[in-house]
């Protein structure tokens, strides 16, 4: 599966949400709700469904470090 991190990390608000999720400050449900009704919402839903919360956190940390 390919995750389009450019669309997820497109705004400062989204970067803050991903950063909080990667640090463990927010849960998977809170992370998902922060992307509700946005263009990245379906990508985040798919990421959590296919990788789970732990796998999604690892990928979020990696995406932020490579940004």
Secondary structure as UniProt FT lines:
FT   HELIX           5..8
FT   HELIX           12..23
FT   HELIX           28..34
FT   TURN            35..37
FT   TURN            39..40
FT   HELIX           41..65
//
